[in-house]
Amino acid sequence: MSEASLEARIETLEARLMFQDATIETLNETVTTQWREIDALKRKIANLSERLQEAEAGLPRPANEPPPHY
């Protein structure tokens, strides 16, 4: 291989490496953002679940509930 050919291949590899680094950084930011959103949603679901259980605990139960087929 000639020196010019080798140099061109190295430049191509360097360009690919820079592109891959940028892509990996973008993906990392995306995953981190999604992780934060998922964590916040899990906390909201847990909070809503607790509130629902508290609300259901405060409801009076029917004394003579008819069977479901009526």
Phi and psi restraints in degrees (range 20) as a CNS / XPLOR table:
assign (resid 1 and name C) (resid 2 and name N)
       (resid 2 and name CA) (resid 2 and name C) 1.0 -82.6 20.0 2
assign (resid 2 and name N) (resid 2 and name CA)
       (resid 2 and name C) (resid 3 and name N) 1.0 162.0 20.0 2
assign (resid 2 and name C) (resid 3 and name N)
       (resid 3 and name CA) (resid 3 and name C) 1.0 -64.1 20.0 2
assign (resid 3 and name N) (resid 3 and name CA)
       (resid 3 and name C) (resid 4 and name N) 1.0 -36.6 20.0 2
assign (resid 3 and name C) (resid 4 and name N)
       (resid 4 and name CA) (resid 4 and name C) 1.0 -66.2 20.0 2
assign (resid 4 and name N) (resid 4 and name CA)
       (resid 4 and name C) (resid 5 and name N) 1.0 -39.8 20.0 2
assign (resid 4 and name C) (resid 5 and name N)
       (resid 5 and name CA) (resid 5 and name C) 1.0 -65.6 20.0 2
assign (resid 5 and name N) (resid 5 and name CA)
       (resid 5 and name C) (resid 6 and name N) 1.0 -42.9 20.0 2
assign (resid 5 and name C) (resid 6 and name N)
       (resid 6 and name CA) (resid 6 and name C) 1.0 -63.9 20.0 2
assign (resid 6 and name N) (resid 6 and name CA)
       (resid 6 and name C) (resid 7 and name N) 1.0 -41.4 20.0 2
assign (resid 6 and name C) (resid 7 and name N)
       (resid 7 and name CA) (resid 7 and name C) 1.0 -64.8 20.0 2
assign (resid 7 and name N) (resid 7 and name CA)
       (resid 7 and name C) (resid 8 and name N) 1.0 -39.3 20.0 2
assign (resid 7 and name C) (resid 8 and name N)
       (resid 8 and name CA) (resid 8 and name C) 1.0 -65.5 20.0 2
assign (resid 8 and name N) (resid 8 and name CA)
       (resid 8 and name C) (resid 9 and name N) 1.0 -40.5 20.0 2
assign (resid 8 and name C) (resid 9 and name N)
       (resid 9 and name CA) (resid 9 and name C) 1.0 -64.6 20.0 2
assign (resid 9 and name N) (resid 9 and name CA)
       (resid 9 and name C) (resid 10 and name N) 1.0 -41.3 20.0 2
assign (resid 9 and name C) (resid 10 and name N)
       (resid 10 and name CA) (resid 10 and name C) 1.0 -63.6 20.0 2
assign (resid 10 and name N) (resid 10 and name CA)
       (resid 10 and name C) (resid 11 and name N) 1.0 -42.5 20.0 2
assign (resid 10 and name C) (resid 11 and name N)
       (resid 11 and name CA) (resid 11 and name C) 1.0 -63.0 20.0 2
assign (resid 11 and name N) (resid 11 and name CA)
       (resid 11 and name C) (resid 12 and name N) 1.0 -39.8 20.0 2
assign (resid 11 and name C) (resid 12 and name N)
       (resid 12 and name CA) (resid 12 and name C) 1.0 -63.4 20.0 2
assign (resid 12 and name N) (resid 12 and name CA)
       (resid 12 and name C) (resid 13 and name N) 1.0 -43.8 20.0 2
assign (resid 12 and name C) (resid 13 and name N)
       (resid 13 and name CA) (resid 13 and name C) 1.0 -65.3 20.0 2
assign (resid 13 and name N) (resid 13 and name CA)
       (resid 13 and name C) (resid 14 and name N) 1.0 -39.3 20.0 2
assign (resid 13 and name C) (resid 14 and name N)
       (resid 14 and name CA) (resid 14 and name C) 1.0 -64.0 20.0 2
assign (resid 14 and name N) (resid 14 and name CA)
       (resid 14 and name C) (resid 15 and name N) 1.0 -40.1 20.0 2
assign (resid 14 and name C) (resid 15 and name N)
       (resid 15 and name CA) (resid 15 and name C) 1.0 -64.7 20.0 2
assign (resid 15 and name N) (resid 15 and name CA)
       (resid 15 and name C) (resid 16 and name N) 1.0 -42.4 20.0 2
assign (resid 15 and name C) (resid 16 and name N)
       (resid 16 and name CA) (resid 16 and name C) 1.0 -62.3 20.0 2
assign (resid 16 and name N) (resid 16 and name CA)
       (resid 16 and name C) (resid 17 and name N) 1.0 -42.2 20.0 2
assign (resid 16 and name C) (resid 17 and name N)
       (resid 17 and name CA) (resid 17 and name C) 1.0 -62.1 20.0 2
assign (resid 17 and name N) (resid 17 and name CA)
       (resid 17 and name C) (resid 18 and name N) 1.0 -42.6 20.0 2
assign (resid 17 and name C) (resid 18 and name N)
       (resid 18 and name CA) (resid 18 and name C) 1.0 -63.8 20.0 2
assign (resid 18 and name N) (resid 18 and name CA)
       (resid 18 and name C) (resid 19 and name N) 1.0 -42.1 20.0 2
assign (resid 18 and name C) (resid 19 and name N)
       (resid 19 and name CA) (resid 19 and name C) 1.0 -63.6 20.0 2
assign (resid 19 and name N) (resid 19 and name CA)
       (resid 19 and name C) (resid 20 and name N) 1.0 -43.3 20.0 2
assign (resid 19 and name C) (resid 20 and name N)
       (resid 20 and name CA) (resid 20 and name C) 1.0 -64.7 20.0 2
assign (resid 20 and name N) (resid 20 and name CA)
       (resid 20 and name C) (resid 21 and name N) 1.0 -40.4 20.0 2
assign (resid 20 and name C) (resid 21 and name N)
       (resid 21 and name CA) (resid 21 and name C) 1.0 -60.9 20.0 2
assign (resid 21 and name N) (resid 21 and name CA)
       (resid 21 and name C) (resid 22 and name N) 1.0 -43.6 20.0 2
assign (resid 21 and name C) (resid 22 and name N)
       (resid 22 and name CA) (resid 22 and name C) 1.0 -65.0 20.0 2
assign (resid 22 and name N) (resid 22 and name CA)
       (resid 22 and name C) (resid 23 and name N) 1.0 -41.0 20.0 2
assign (resid 22 and name C) (resid 23 and name N)
       (resid 23 and name CA) (resid 23 and name C) 1.0 -64.8 20.0 2
assign (resid 23 and name N) (resid 23 and name CA)
       (resid 23 and name C) (resid 24 and name N) 1.0 -44.1 20.0 2
assign (resid 23 and name C) (resid 24 and name N)
       (resid 24 and name CA) (resid 24 and name C) 1.0 -62.6 20.0 2
assign (resid 24 and name N) (resid 24 and name CA)
       (resid 24 and name C) (resid 25 and name N) 1.0 -41.3 20.0 2
assign (resid 24 and name C) (resid 25 and name N)
       (resid 25 and name CA) (resid 25 and name C) 1.0 -64.1 20.0 2
assign (resid 25 and name N) (resid 25 and name CA)
       (resid 25 and name C) (resid 26 and name N) 1.0 -42.3 20.0 2
assign (resid 25 and name C) (resid 26 and name N)
       (resid 26 and name CA) (resid 26 and name C) 1.0 -62.7 20.0 2
assign (resid 26 and name N) (resid 26 and name CA)
       (resid 26 and name C) (resid 27 and name N) 1.0 -44.9 20.0 2
assign (resid 26 and name C) (resid 27 and name N)
       (resid 27 and name CA) (resid 27 and name C) 1.0 -63.5 20.0 2
assign (resid 27 and name N) (resid 27 and name CA)
       (resid 27 and name C) (resid 28 and name N) 1.0 -39.3 20.0 2
assign (resid 27 and name C) (resid 28 and name N)
       (resid 28 and name CA) (resid 28 and name C) 1.0 -62.6 20.0 2
assign (resid 28 and name N) (resid 28 and name CA)
       (resid 28 and name C) (resid 29 and name N) 1.0 -43.6 20.0 2
assign (resid 28 and name C) (resid 29 and name N)
       (resid 29 and name CA) (resid 29 and name C) 1.0 -62.7 20.0 2
assign (resid 29 and name N) (resid 29 and name CA)
       (resid 29 and name C) (resid 30 and name N) 1.0 -41.5 20.0 2
assign (resid 29 and name C) (resid 30 and name N)
       (resid 30 and name CA) (resid 30 and name C) 1.0 -64.0 20.0 2
assign (resid 30 and name N) (resid 30 and name CA)
       (resid 30 and name C) (resid 31 and name N) 1.0 -45.8 20.0 2
assign (resid 30 and name C) (resid 31 and name N)
       (resid 31 and name CA) (resid 31 and name C) 1.0 -64.0 20.0 2
assign (resid 31 and name N) (resid 31 and name CA)
       (resid 31 and name C) (resid 32 and name N) 1.0 -41.5 20.0 2
assign (resid 31 and name C) (resid 32 and name N)
       (resid 32 and name CA) (resid 32 and name C) 1.0 -63.1 20.0 2
assign (resid 32 and name N) (resid 32 and name CA)
       (resid 32 and name C) (resid 33 and name N) 1.0 -43.0 20.0 2
assign (resid 32 and name C) (resid 33 and name N)
       (resid 33 and name CA) (resid 33 and name C) 1.0 -63.0 20.0 2
assign (resid 33 and name N) (resid 33 and name CA)
       (resid 33 and name C) (resid 34 and name N) 1.0 -44.6 20.0 2
assign (resid 33 and name C) (resid 34 and name N)
       (resid 34 and name CA) (resid 34 and name C) 1.0 -64.5 20.0 2
assign (resid 34 and name N) (resid 34 and name CA)
       (resid 34 and name C) (resid 35 and name N) 1.0 -39.2 20.0 2
assign (resid 34 and name C) (resid 35 and name N)
       (resid 35 and name CA) (resid 35 and name C) 1.0 -60.6 20.0 2
assign (resid 35 and name N) (resid 35 and name CA)
       (resid 35 and name C) (resid 36 and name N) 1.0 -43.7 20.0 2
assign (resid 35 and name C) (resid 36 and name N)
       (resid 36 and name CA) (resid 36 and name C) 1.0 -62.7 20.0 2
assign (resid 36 and name N) (resid 36 and name CA)
       (resid 36 and name C) (resid 37 and name N) 1.0 -43.2 20.0 2
assign (resid 36 and name C) (resid 37 and name N)
       (resid 37 and name CA) (resid 37 and name C) 1.0 -64.3 20.0 2
assign (resid 37 and name N) (resid 37 and name CA)
       (resid 37 and name C) (resid 38 and name N) 1.0 -42.5 20.0 2
assign (resid 37 and name C) (resid 38 and name N)
       (resid 38 and name CA) (resid 38 and name C) 1.0 -63.5 20.0 2
assign (resid 38 and name N) (resid 38 and name CA)
       (resid 38 and name C) (resid 39 and name N) 1.0 -42.1 20.0 2
assign (resid 38 and name C) (resid 39 and name N)
       (resid 39 and name CA) (resid 39 and name C) 1.0 -61.9 20.0 2
assign (resid 39 and name N) (resid 39 and name CA)
       (resid 39 and name C) (resid 40 and name N) 1.0 -43.5 20.0 2
assign (resid 39 and name C) (resid 40 and name N)
       (resid 40 and name CA) (resid 40 and name C) 1.0 -64.5 20.0 2
assign (resid 40 and name N) (resid 40 and name CA)
       (resid 40 and name C) (resid 41 and name N) 1.0 -40.6 20.0 2
assign (resid 40 and name C) (resid 41 and name N)
       (resid 41 and name CA) (resid 41 and name C) 1.0 -66.3 20.0 2
assign (resid 41 and name N) (resid 41 and name CA)
       (resid 41 and name C) (resid 42 and name N) 1.0 -38.1 20.0 2
assign (resid 41 and name C) (resid 42 and name N)
       (resid 42 and name CA) (resid 42 and name C) 1.0 -62.4 20.0 2
assign (resid 42 and name N) (resid 42 and name CA)
       (resid 42 and name C) (resid 43 and name N) 1.0 -41.5 20.0 2
assign (resid 42 and name C) (resid 43 and name N)
       (resid 43 and name CA) (resid 43 and name C) 1.0 -64.3 20.0 2
assign (resid 43 and name N) (resid 43 and name CA)
       (resid 43 and name C) (resid 44 and name N) 1.0 -41.3 20.0 2
assign (resid 43 and name C) (resid 44 and name N)
       (resid 44 and name CA) (resid 44 and name C) 1.0 -63.8 20.0 2
assign (resid 44 and name N) (resid 44 and name CA)
       (resid 44 and name C) (resid 45 and name N) 1.0 -42.2 20.0 2
assign (resid 44 and name C) (resid 45 and name N)
       (resid 45 and name CA) (resid 45 and name C) 1.0 -62.9 20.0 2
assign (resid 45 and name N) (resid 45 and name CA)
       (resid 45 and name C) (resid 46 and name N) 1.0 -43.1 20.0 2
assign (resid 45 and name C) (resid 46 and name N)
       (resid 46 and name CA) (resid 46 and name C) 1.0 -62.5 20.0 2
assign (resid 46 and name N) (resid 46 and name CA)
       (resid 46 and name C) (resid 47 and name N) 1.0 -41.7 20.0 2
assign (resid 46 and name C) (resid 47 and name N)
       (resid 47 and name CA) (resid 47 and name C) 1.0 -64.4 20.0 2
assign (resid 47 and name N) (resid 47 and name CA)
       (resid 47 and name C) (resid 48 and name N) 1.0 -45.5 20.0 2
assign (resid 47 and name C) (resid 48 and name N)
       (resid 48 and name CA) (resid 48 and name C) 1.0 -65.1 20.0 2
assign (resid 48 and name N) (resid 48 and name CA)
       (resid 48 and name C) (resid 49 and name N) 1.0 -36.5 20.0 2
assign (resid 48 and name C) (resid 49 and name N)
       (resid 49 and name CA) (resid 49 and name C) 1.0 -63.5 20.0 2
assign (resid 49 and name N) (resid 49 and name CA)
       (resid 49 and name C) (resid 50 and name N) 1.0 -43.5 20.0 2
assign (resid 49 and name C) (resid 50 and name N)
       (resid 50 and name CA) (resid 50 and name C) 1.0 -62.3 20.0 2
assign (resid 50 and name N) (resid 50 and name CA)
       (resid 50 and name C) (resid 51 and name N) 1.0 -44.4 20.0 2
assign (resid 50 and name C) (resid 51 and name N)
       (resid 51 and name CA) (resid 51 and name C) 1.0 -63.6 20.0 2
assign (resid 51 and name N) (resid 51 and name CA)
       (resid 51 and name C) (resid 52 and name N) 1.0 -38.5 20.0 2
assign (resid 51 and name C) (resid 52 and name N)
       (resid 52 and name CA) (resid 52 and name C) 1.0 -65.6 20.0 2
assign (resid 52 and name N) (resid 52 and name CA)
       (resid 52 and name C) (resid 53 and name N) 1.0 -43.2 20.0 2
assign (resid 52 and name C) (resid 53 and name N)
       (resid 53 and name CA) (resid 53 and name C) 1.0 -62.8 20.0 2
assign (resid 53 and name N) (resid 53 and name CA)
       (resid 53 and name C) (resid 54 and name N) 1.0 -40.1 20.0 2
assign (resid 53 and name C) (resid 54 and name N)
       (resid 54 and name CA) (resid 54 and name C) 1.0 -64.7 20.0 2
assign (resid 54 and name N) (resid 54 and name CA)
       (resid 54 and name C) (resid 55 and name N) 1.0 -41.3 20.0 2
assign (resid 54 and name C) (resid 55 and name N)
       (resid 55 and name CA) (resid 55 and name C) 1.0 -67.1 20.0 2
assign (resid 55 and name N) (resid 55 and name CA)
       (resid 55 and name C) (resid 56 and name N) 1.0 -40.9 20.0 2
assign (resid 55 and name C) (resid 56 and name N)
       (resid 56 and name CA) (resid 56 and name C) 1.0 -68.1 20.0 2
assign (resid 56 and name N) (resid 56 and name CA)
       (resid 56 and name C) (resid 57 and name N) 1.0 -32.6 20.0 2
assign (resid 56 and name C) (resid 57 and name N)
       (resid 57 and name CA) (resid 57 and name C) 1.0 -67.6 20.0 2
assign (resid 57 and name N) (resid 57 and name CA)
       (resid 57 and name C) (resid 58 and name N) 1.0 -29.4 20.0 2
assign (resid 57 and name C) (resid 58 and name N)
       (resid 58 and name CA) (resid 58 and name C) 1.0 -84.6 20.0 2
assign (resid 58 and name N) (resid 58 and name CA)
       (resid 58 and name C) (resid 59 and name N) 1.0 -8.8 20.0 2
assign (resid 58 and name C) (resid 59 and name N)
       (resid 59 and name CA) (resid 59 and name C) 1.0 -80.3 20.0 2
assign (resid 59 and name N) (resid 59 and name CA)
       (resid 59 and name C) (resid 60 and name N) 1.0 139.4 20.0 2
assign (resid 59 and name C) (resid 60 and name N)
       (resid 60 and name CA) (resid 60 and name C) 1.0 -73.7 20.0 2
assign (resid 60 and name N) (resid 60 and name CA)
       (resid 60 and name C) (resid 61 and name N) 1.0 143.4 20.0 2
assign (resid 60 and name C) (resid 61 and name N)
       (resid 61 and name CA) (resid 61 and name C) 1.0 -87.8 20.0 2
assign (resid 61 and name N) (resid 61 and name CA)
       (resid 61 and name C) (resid 62 and name N) 1.0 140.5 20.0 2
assign (resid 61 and name C) (resid 62 and name N)
       (resid 62 and name CA) (resid 62 and name C) 1.0 -65.7 20.0 2
assign (resid 62 and name N) (resid 62 and name CA)
       (resid 62 and name C) (resid 63 and name N) 1.0 138.6 20.0 2
assign (resid 62 and name C) (resid 63 and name N)
       (resid 63 and name CA) (resid 63 and name C) 1.0 -70.5 20.0 2
assign (resid 63 and name N) (resid 63 and name CA)
       (resid 63 and name C) (resid 64 and name N) 1.0 -52.0 20.0 2
assign (resid 63 and name C) (resid 64 and name N)
       (resid 64 and name CA) (resid 64 and name C) 1.0 -123.5 20.0 2
assign (resid 64 and name N) (resid 64 and name CA)
       (resid 64 and name C) (resid 65 and name N) 1.0 83.4 20.0 2
assign (resid 64 and name C) (resid 65 and name N)
       (resid 65 and name CA) (resid 65 and name C) 1.0 -79.6 20.0 2
assign (resid 65 and name N) (resid 65 and name CA)
       (resid 65 and name C) (resid 66 and name N) 1.0 128.2 20.0 2
assign (resid 65 and name C) (resid 66 and name N)
       (resid 66 and name CA) (resid 66 and name C) 1.0 -69.4 20.0 2
assign (resid 66 and name N) (resid 66 and name CA)
       (resid 66 and name C) (resid 67 and name N) 1.0 156.9 20.0 2
assign (resid 66 and name C) (resid 67 and name N)
       (resid 67 and name CA) (resid 67 and name C) 1.0 -61.9 20.0 2
assign (resid 67 and name N) (resid 67 and name CA)
       (resid 67 and name C) (resid 68 and name N) 1.0 156.7 20.0 2
assign (resid 67 and name C) (resid 68 and name N)
       (resid 68 and name CA) (resid 68 and name C) 1.0 -62.6 20.0 2
assign (resid 68 and name N) (resid 68 and name CA)
       (resid 68 and name C) (resid 69 and name N) 1.0 -22.2 20.0 2
assign (resid 68 and name C) (resid 69 and name N)
       (resid 69 and name CA) (resid 69 and name C) 1.0 -80.9 20.0 2
assign (resid 69 and name N) (resid 69 and name CA)
       (resid 69 and name C) (resid 70 and name N) 1.0 -3.6 20.0 2
